[in-house]
Amino acid sequence: MTFEPRDLVRVRQLLVPDREVDGPSAHPPQPRLGETGTVVDLLGDGLYLVEHRTDDGLPVWTAELHETELELIDRSSI
């Protein structure tokens, strides 16, 4: 499936358990199964930059995930 910026997605599998992750803390957590995030950018070759936030809207992690690791929850109509 092809995702678009602002799509809400869920991590459905992890092909790479330990990956480079950015975030506000010195050691941001790795993405986990079942976590949700927003597609921030399309990187090509099936890779997407996804950002996971808390319920309060604070950023937790930003990571590159492959399309096969994600499932669509909701598509933004904006």
RAWOVEN-V352591 format. One record per residue. N is the residue number from 1. RES is the residue in one letter. PHI is phi in radians with two decimals (999 if undefined). OMEGA is omega in whole degrees, -180 to 180 (999 if undefined). NEAR is the number of other ideal C-beta (glycine too) atoms within 8 Angstrom. Layout:
BEGIN
n->N res->RES phi->PHI omega->OMEGA near->NEAR
n->N res->RES phi->PHI omega->OMEGA near->NEAR
END
This chain:
BEGIN
n->1 res->M phi->999 omega->177 near->6
n->2 res->T phi->-1.71 omega->179 near->4
n->3 res->F phi->-1.79 omega->-180 near->11
n->4 res->E phi->-2.13 omega->175 near->9
n->5 res->P phi->-0.95 omega->-179 near->7
n->6 res->R phi->1.42 omega->174 near->9
n->7 res->D phi->-1.13 omega->173 near->13
n->8 res->L phi->-1.60 omega->-176 near->11
n->9 res->V phi->-2.24 omega->176 near->15
n->10 res->R phi->-2.10 omega->175 near->9
n->11 res->V phi->-1.32 omega->-177 near->15
n->12 res->R phi->-1.81 omega->174 near->7
n->13 res->Q phi->-2.81 omega->179 near->7
n->14 res->L phi->-2.16 omega->177 near->9
n->15 res->L phi->-1.33 omega->179 near->6
n->16 res->V phi->-2.19 omega->-176 near->5
n->17 res->P phi->-1.17 omega->179 near->5
n->18 res->D phi->-2.08 omega->-177 near->4
n->19 res->R phi->-2.34 omega->176 near->9
n->20 res->E phi->-1.23 omega->-177 near->5
n->21 res->V phi->-2.28 omega->175 near->11
n->22 res->D phi->-1.85 omega->177 near->7
n->23 res->G phi->3.10 omega->-176 near->10
n->24 res->P phi->-1.31 omega->-180 near->6
n->25 res->S phi->-1.58 omega->180 near->5
n->26 res->A phi->-1.10 omega->180 near->2
n->27 res->H phi->-2.30 omega->-179 near->4
n->28 res->P phi->-1.11 omega->-179 near->10
n->29 res->P phi->-1.22 omega->174 near->9
n->30 res->Q phi->-1.31 omega->173 near->9
n->31 res->P phi->-1.04 omega->179 near->14
n->32 res->R phi->-2.17 omega->177 near->8
n->33 res->L phi->-0.97 omega->177 near->7
n->34 res->G phi->1.56 omega->178 near->6
n->35 res->E phi->-1.22 omega->179 near->9
n->36 res->T phi->-1.88 omega->178 near->9
n->37 res->G phi->-2.79 omega->179 near->12
n->38 res->T phi->-1.98 omega->175 near->10
n->39 res->V phi->-1.19 omega->-179 near->14
n->40 res->V phi->-1.68 omega->-176 near->9
n->41 res->D phi->-2.73 omega->173 near->7
n->42 res->L phi->-1.72 omega->-175 near->10
n->43 res->L phi->-1.77 omega->-179 near->8
n->44 res->G phi->1.70 omega->-179 near->5
n->45 res->D phi->0.94 omega->177 near->4
n->46 res->G phi->1.36 omega->179 near->7
n->47 res->L phi->-1.72 omega->180 near->11
n->48 res->Y phi->-2.31 omega->172 near->16
n->49 res->L phi->-1.58 omega->-175 near->12
n->50 res->V phi->-2.13 omega->178 near->15
n->51 res->E phi->-2.02 omega->176 near->10
n->52 res->H phi->-1.83 omega->-180 near->12
n->53 res->R phi->-2.17 omega->174 near->10
n->54 res->T phi->-1.27 omega->176 near->6
n->55 res->D phi->-1.07 omega->178 near->3
n->56 res->D phi->-1.43 omega->179 near->5
n->57 res->G phi->1.61 omega->179 near->5
n->58 res->L phi->-1.48 omega->-180 near->7
n->59 res->P phi->-1.17 omega->178 near->9
n->60 res->V phi->-1.96 omega->177 near->10
n->61 res->W phi->-2.61 omega->171 near->13
n->62 res->T phi->-2.29 omega->-176 near->12
n->63 res->A phi->-2.60 omega->173 near->13
n->64 res->E phi->-1.49 omega->178 near->10
n->65 res->L phi->-2.27 omega->179 near->11
n->66 res->H phi->-1.44 omega->-178 near->10
n->67 res->E phi->-0.98 omega->179 near->11
n->68 res->T phi->-1.29 omega->178 near->7
n->69 res->E phi->-1.56 omega->-171 near->10
n->70 res->L phi->-2.11 omega->169 near->15
n->71 res->E phi->-2.33 omega->-178 near->7
n->72 res->L phi->-1.30 omega->174 near->10
n->73 res->I phi->-1.81 omega->-177 near->8
n->74 res->D phi->-2.70 omega->178 near->6
n->75 res->R phi->-1.89 omega->180 near->8
n->76 res->S phi->-1.17 omega->179 near->8
n->77 res->S phi->-1.73 omega->-180 near->3
n->78 res->I phi->-1.38 omega->999 near->3
END
